[in-house]
Amino acid sequence: MVRSGAWMMAIGAAVLLLWLVVAKDAEEPRCGFERMSPGDYCSSRKSGPRSYEESKRNASTVASGMLLVGGALTSGGALLLVGGRVSERLSVPRARMRDRRRSRVAARTPQARLVRKIRSTKVPVATRGYSPREVDALIDRIIAGLENRGPAVRAGASSGGITIRPSFTITSPGLDMTAIDKFFAELDEAMDRL
């Protein structure tokens, strides 16, 4: 848009420069390269003989057309330049608004609601329990899968009616094992419903 505006302004300026030459001919017409005087006639093969007044009138018509075209191109080019600059400045906020809209729409999906629920869950600490680091790593992988940032991961895999749970290292202190097992069982059920 900016480049088009610059080209239009350049062409318009060139037409206006030519208009200056033609406008001089409208005041004092020429026959070839020589200036005409009132009462002179100019003859050419294309148009035949023309009087001083006809030559002046023709040059005036051409000059007014060139002024109109040159002015329109120059002002149109200036509008395109300004519009392009304004559009460039507005494109960043528009992109931000589009991203916010997409994130709001994405936040309404069942996966996004489940991720919010996972992140808001608090698990009590016990004197002996699962390693917080290992549990957090598994939860991060599950969330990445739900947000399409990684492969889908489940806390429990079923095989022949038997649910296989991941084995975490027991640490002291650690995350309450009963609470974590219940959390992962509920999470598996919620993921089944997605």
C-alpha positions in Angstrom: 0.0 0.0 0.0 2.8 2.4 0.9 4.8 1.5 -2.2 1.8 2.0 -4.4 1.2 5.4 -2.9 4.8 6.4 -3.5 4.5 5.3 -7.2 1.3 7.2 -7.6 2.7 10.3 -6.1 5.8 10.1 -8.3 3.7 9.7 -11.5 1.4 12.5 -10.4 4.4 14.8 -9.8 5.7 14.0 -13.3 2.3 14.7 -14.8 2.2 18.0 -12.9 5.6 19.0 -14.2 4.4 18.3 -17.8 1.4 20.4 -17.0 3.6 23.4 -16.3 5.0 23.1 -19.9 1.5 22.6 -21.4 0.1 25.5 -19.3 2.7 27.8 -20.8 1.5 26.7 -24.3 -2.1 27.5 -23.3 -0.9 31.1 -22.7 1.3 31.3 -25.8 0.7 28.4 -28.2 3.4 27.0 -30.4 3.5 25.8 -33.9 6.3 23.1 -33.8 9.0 24.8 -31.7 8.1 28.4 -32.5 5.7 30.6 -30.5 2.7 31.8 -32.3 1.3 35.4 -32.3 -2.4 36.4 -32.5 -3.5 36.0 -36.1 -1.0 33.3 -36.9 -2.0 29.9 -38.4 -0.2 26.6 -37.9 -0.6 23.8 -40.4 0.2 20.2 -39.7 -0.4 16.9 -41.5 -2.5 15.5 -38.6 -4.9 18.3 -37.8 -4.6 20.6 -40.8 -4.4 24.4 -40.4 -5.2 25.8 -37.0 -5.5 29.4 -35.8 -3.8 30.9 -32.8 -7.1 30.8 -30.9 -7.7 27.1 -31.7 -4.1 26.2 -30.7 -4.6 28.2 -27.5 -7.9 26.4 -26.7 -6.5 22.9 -27.5 -3.5 23.6 -25.2 -5.8 24.9 -22.5 -8.0 21.7 -22.7 -4.9 19.4 -22.5 -3.5 21.5 -19.6 -6.7 21.3 -17.6 -6.9 17.5 -18.2 -3.3 17.1 -17.1 -3.8 19.2 -14.0 -6.8 17.0 -13.1 -5.0 13.7 -13.7 -1.8 14.9 -12.0 -3.6 16.3 -9.0 -5.7 13.1 -8.6 -2.7 10.9 -8.8 -0.7 13.0 -6.4 -3.5 13.3 -3.8 -4.5 9.6 -4.2 -0.8 8.6 -3.7 -0.6 10.8 -0.6 -3.8 9.1 0.8 -2.4 5.6 0.1 0.9 6.6 1.8 -0.9 7.9 4.9 -3.3 5.0 4.9 -0.5 2.5 4.6 1.4 4.1 7.5 -1.8 4.1 9.7 -2.6 0.5 8.7 0.9 -0.6 9.6 0.5 1.0 13.0 -2.9 -0.6 13.5 -1.9 -4.0 12.4 -0.1 -4.8 15.6 -3.1 -4.1 17.9 -5.4 -5.9 15.4 -3.1 -9.0 15.6 -3.2 -8.8 19.4 -6.9 -8.5 19.5 -7.2 -11.5 17.1 -4.9 -13.5 19.4 -6.9 -12.6 22.5 -10.1 -13.6 20.7 -8.6 -17.0 19.8 -7.4 -17.5 23.3 -10.8 -16.7 24.7 -12.4 -19.2 22.3 -9.8 -21.8 23.2 -10.3 -21.2 26.9 -14.0 -22.3 26.5 -13.1 -25.8 25.2 -13.5 -28.8 27.5 -9.8 -29.4 27.3 -9.1 -25.8 28.5 -11.6 -26.2 31.4 -9.9 -29.5 32.4 -6.5 -27.9 32.3 -7.7 -25.1 34.6 -9.2 -27.6 36.9 -5.9 -29.6 37.0 -3.9 -26.4 37.7 -6.2 -25.3 40.5 -6.1 -28.7 42.3 -4.1 -28.7 45.6 -2.7 -31.9 46.9 -1.8 -32.3 50.6 1.8 -33.1 51.6 2.3 -36.2 53.8 5.3 -37.5 55.8 5.7 -40.2 53.2 4.3 -39.9 49.7 4.9 -39.7 46.0 7.8 -37.6 44.7 6.4 -34.1 43.9 8.9 -33.7 41.1 7.8 -36.9 39.3 4.1 -36.1 39.8 4.5 -32.6 38.5 6.4 -33.9 35.5 3.5 -36.3 34.6 1.0 -33.5 35.1 3.0 -31.2 32.9 3.0 -33.9 30.1 -0.8 -34.4 30.5 -1.4 -30.7 30.3 0.9 -30.4 27.2 -1.1 -33.2 25.5 -4.5 -31.5 26.4 -3.2 -28.2 25.0 -1.9 -29.9 21.8 1.7 -29.0 22.6 2.8 -32.7 22.9 1.5 -36.2 22.6 -1.7 -37.2 24.5 -0.7 -38.7 27.9 -2.9 -40.5 30.4 -2.2 -41.2 34.0 -3.7 -44.7 33.9 -3.8 -47.0 30.9 -6.4 -49.8 30.8 -5.6 -53.2 29.5 -8.1 -56.1 29.9 -10.0 -54.3 32.6 -6.9 -53.6 34.6 -5.7 -50.1 35.1 -2.0 -49.6 35.2 -0.8 -46.6 37.2 2.6 -45.0 36.9 5.0 -45.8 39.6 6.3 -42.9 41.5 9.3 -42.8 43.9 8.2 -42.7 47.5 9.9 -39.7 49.3 9.7 -38.3 52.7 8.0 -35.8 52.8 5.9 -36.4 49.7 2.5 -35.9 48.1 -0.3 -37.8 49.8 -0.6 -41.1 47.9 -4.3 -41.5 48.5 -5.1 -38.0 47.3 -2.9 -38.4 44.2 -4.4 -41.8 43.3 -7.9 -40.3 43.6 -6.8 -37.2 41.6 -5.5 -39.4 38.7 -8.6 -41.6 38.8 -10.9 -38.6 38.5 -8.6 -37.1 35.8 -8.8 -40.4 33.8 -12.6 -40.3 34.0 -12.7 -36.7 32.9 -10.4 -37.5 30.0 -12.6 -40.4 28.9 -15.5 -37.9 28.6 -13.6 -35.5 26.3 
